[in-house]
């Protein structure tokens, strides 16, 4: 009977220690369970491990002989305790707070084709290599008096920076619907990254504020920013991305599988990992989405109804409004520069003013370069613009 109780407690501990994974991947488990699991997993598993350890010692004192049969359940409970730390997304993808930036970018192990997220906010511009961000999923950084959390969900490739000055830095809270759940450190409120909206917690209901940003490869960054401020990285920061279980990630990305989102609940209009450009800007009332390959092939896509355009540069896409100083532009692209055909004003690919009568930068719009399955999951009523 005592042996049975030992194993029941050990198995219970193991189920709790690994719950952050299977409850995130199996749709039937509600987010609420993941939220409460975040708080209880460590105390419960510490209690179970302590109880089994003390109970083993008591038995040893009583019978004056070590109960070797207790070793296996005690070891299982210890493993469960370790897993309750290691297997949780918070530790598997540890957020970075206020990283150091390189004094000399020539010392950085950056390759020309590497893509970087460029955030310009409150007069400060910083660059973050995506191959570095993916390992952490969240980079919290300061832009003057503001705090920005750059979030990157590897599963759906949604890269979204939020102004989190009011609530403080974010961390990876969990994972649901094949999309990352972020949480703030102060209140531990859970937010769905793809929708910006809170799910559960002290701040609920609350919506995160996305800020526009751009993605360019390192070659283009060097062309348009004279002295780029790049986060300090080393070669190991660009190691091959892995999930907590080695080898699983490679198997996933070559299939149609979307862990955490079953095939029956996924839109099958296109292969699941078809790259798309979703329009997230609040000034554009309609929810729109473009196939990324169409934008890249056409290079410049105008949307006259909603007064914006998309620009493909290499394998990256950025968007801008077609109205500046209450003046509508007739946008074109010439020699890797954006041009207004009416006034002859020119801007670089970041929308920065170069010359001409309209002496002002272009206004960027908020977009998301992500996978089709994720976009349709969280933007069900979006309209696909076919070119």
N, C-alpha and C positions, 0 to 999 in steps of 0.2 A: 504493500500500500504506500509506504514512504517512497519507494523507488518510483512508483507511478506519479506521485505528486511532484517529485523532483523533475521528471521528464515533462510533465504538463506545464510546470513553471518555465522550464527552459525553452520549450516550443513556443509558449506564449511570448516570451522575451524575443525569440527569433522572428516571430510574426510582426511584432511591434518594431523591431530593429530594421526590418526590410520594407515596412509598409509604405514609406515615402516613395518607393519605386512602383510596387504593384498597384497601389491605390491611384497613383498618377496615370498609369498606363491602362487600367481597366475602367471603362467609361461608367460602369454602374456605380462606382464609388463617388459620392458627391464631394465637391470642393470643401464643404463644411468639415468633413471627416479629416481631410488633409490639414486643414487649419488647426483643428484641435489636436491632431497628432503631433504637430510641430511643438506644442507646449508640453505634452504628456510623455513623449517617447523617452526622454532622458531620465526624468524622475522615476518612472515605472521600472525601466530596465536597471537603473541603479539599485532600486529597492529589491527587485527579484535577485539580482546578483548577490547583494548583501545578505539577503535571507538564506539563499542556498549556501553561501560561504559560512555564515554563522551556524546554520543547521548542521552542516558537515562537521564543524568543530565541536558542537554539542554532542553529536553522536560519537565522535572520537573520545571525548571525555567520559561519556557514559559507559562505553563498552571497552575502553582502553585499547582500541584497535582501529586503525584508519579505515574508513569505509571507501575502498577503492571504486566501488560501484557508483559513487557520487561524482567521480571525476568527470565523466562524460557530460552529464547535465550541467555541471558547474562551468566546464569549458564552453559548452554551447551558449550558456547565458553570458559568459564573458565576450564571446564572439558577437552575440546579439547587441551587447552594450557598445562594442566598437563600431558595429554597423550602424547603430542609431546615430552616431556622429558622422562616420565616413560616407555612408550611402545617402545621406540627405543632400538635396540639391544645393543647400546653402554652403556646404563644405566641398561638395564635388566641383562646383563652379564658384569659387570664392571671389566675391566682388572686390575690386581695388578701390581704395579711397585716396584721392588726391595724389596721383602718381607724379614722379619726378620727370622733368622734361630734359631732352638732350641739349647740351650746350653747342655741340657741333654735329649737325645731321650727317655729315660725311662719315662719321664713325659708326653710324647705325647700319645693321645688316639688312637694308631694304633693297628689294629688287624692283626694277622698273615697272613690272606688271602688277605689283602688289597694290591692292586697293586700300584707300584710307578714308575714314570718315572725317569730314572737315566741319567743325562747328565754329561759327562766328556768332558771338553773343556778347552784348554790352561792350562792343569795341575790342574784344579779344578773339583771336582766331587760333584754334588748336587742332592738331591732326592726330588721328589714332589709327594705326594699321589694323585692319579688320582681322588679319590672321593672329593678332595678339588679343584683340577684344574677345574673340570667340571662346578662348579658354576660360575667361572669367565671366562672360555674359553681361557683366555690369561694370562700368567704370564711373565712379563718382568723382567729379572734379569741380573746381571753383572758377568762375568767370567773374572777376571782380567781387561784388557782394552777393552774387547769385551762385547757387549750386545746381549743377546739371548732372543727371544720371544718363549716360549713354548705355542703352540696353540692346542686347543682340541675342535673339533666340536662334540657336543653331539649327533646330529642327525645321523651322519654317523660314529661316533667313530674314526675319523681320528685324530691322535695325532702326531703333527709335530713341532719340534723346528727349528727356523730359526736364523741365524746370522743376526742381524739387526743393527750392529754397524754403518754402513754408513747412515742409514736413521732414526734410533732412534726407540723407543718403539712403539708397535702396540696396536690397540684396535679393538673391534668388530665393523666393519663398517656396515655390513648388513648380508643378507642371500639369497642365490639363488641356484637353482638346488639341494636343500636339503643339501647344504654345506655352511659353514661359509665364509663370505667375511671379510677379515681383512684389516685394513688401518693404515697408519703411521700417527703419531700425527702432524708431521711438515707440510706435504703437503696434507694430507687427500686422498692420492691415494688409490684406491680400488684394492685389490688383491684377487684372488680366492685361498683359502687355499689349495685345493686339487691339483691344478696345479702349484702353486707357482707364477703364472704369473699375472702381472698387468692387469686391465680391463679398467680403466679410471682414469685420474688424471694427476697432473703435472709431475710425474715420468714415466708415461706410454710412451714407453714400458720399462718394468723393470721386472726382475725375482728374487724372493727371494731365498736365499741359505739355503737349508736344511742341518742340521748337524746330523750325526748318533747318536742314543741314544739307550737306552735299557729299557725294562719293566720287572720288577721282583716283586714277592710278598714280603711282609715284612719279612717273614721267611727267604727267600733266601738272601735278602739284608743284614740281620744281619750276615749271614754265610760268605759272600764274601767281606764285607766292615767292617773293624774293628771299625771305628768310623764314621758312616755315618752322613753326614751333611744334615739334613732334615729340610724343611721349617717348621716354627713354626705354629702349628695348634691347635685348641681347638675342643671340641666335636661338637659345632654347625657348624663347617666347614664341617662336615660329615652328615649334614641334608639331607633328601631325596631331590633329584633333582626335580625341578619344572620349567615349562615354566611360563611366566608372567600371563597366565590364569591358575589358580590352577586346577589340576585334568586332564588336557589335556594330559600331558606327559605319564601318566600311560595308557591311552586309546590308544595312538599312538603305543607304543612299543610292545603291544601284538597283533598288526595287521600287515598287509602287507603295510599299508599306509606309504608313504614317502612325507610328506608335502613339497610343493615346487617342487616336481618332480612327474608328473602324471604317472599313470600306463602304458599308451601307450608309454611313453618315457623311460621306465625302462626295463632293461634286465630281462627276466623271467626264465633264465636257472636254477636259484636256488631261494629259498625264499629271499626276499629283505635283511633281516638282517642275512644272513649267514656270519659268520666271515671268512675273508680271510686274507692272508698275501701277500701283494703286494710288489714287488721289485722296489725300487725307486733309488737305487744307480747308479750314473752317469757312473761308470766304467763298468756297465753291459748294453750293448747296447739294448738288447731285453727287451720288457716290459713283465714281467712274473708275474703270480699270482698263489698261492696255496690255497687250502681249509685248513683252520686252523686246523680243526679236523683231517685231514690226517697227518699234521706235528706233532700234539700232540700225535697221536696214534703211529707214527713211531719213535718219539722222535728226531731222527737224519736223516735229509734229505740232501743228497749230490747232487750238481749240478756240474758235472765234466766239462761240456761244458763251463760254465761261471765262474768256479773256486770259488764257494762259498758253504756254507752249512747253513742250518737252524737247530736250536736247540730248542726243546720244553722242557720247565721246568715248571712243574705244568700246569697252564693254560696260560703261557706266551711263546712267541717265540722271539728269537733273531737270528741274522745272522752274519756270519764272512766269510772272504776270506780264501781260502785253500792254499794260497801261502804266505810264510813269508821269507824274505831275499832271494828272488828268488828261494826258495825251495818249491816244491809241497808237501803237506801233505797227508798222508793216515789217514784220520780222523776217530776216534772212540770215544765212550763214555764209561767210566768205573768208577763206584763208584762216580757218579755225577761230574766227571771231564772229560774234553776234552783231548784226547791223540792222538799223532802222532804215529802210529803203526810202522813206520820205525825207528825213532830216540828214541822213548819212552818219548819224551817231553810231559809235562802235563800242562794244563791250567785250571783255574776254569771256572765256567759257564759264567763269564763276559769276558772271553778271556784273563785273566791276568795270566802271566807266573808263574808257581809253581816250576818246576824243569825240568832238561834235557838239552841236548846240544844246543837246539835252544832258547837261552836266549833272548826272545823278546815276547811282547804281540801280540795277534791276532788282525788283523784289522777288526773292525766291519763294516757291510754294512748297508746302509739306507733302512729300510723296513717300511711298514705301516700295522698295524693290524686294519682293518676297516671292514665295511660291504660291501657285494657283490654289492648292488645297486649303492653305491657311487663309488666304484672302477671302475665298468663298465661304469658309466656315464662319468667319466673324463679320463679313459684309455681304450677307445673303442677297440683298436687294440691289447690289451694285450693277451698273450697266457696262457691259463690255463694248468698247469702241473698236470696231473692226476697220482695218485700213486696207 
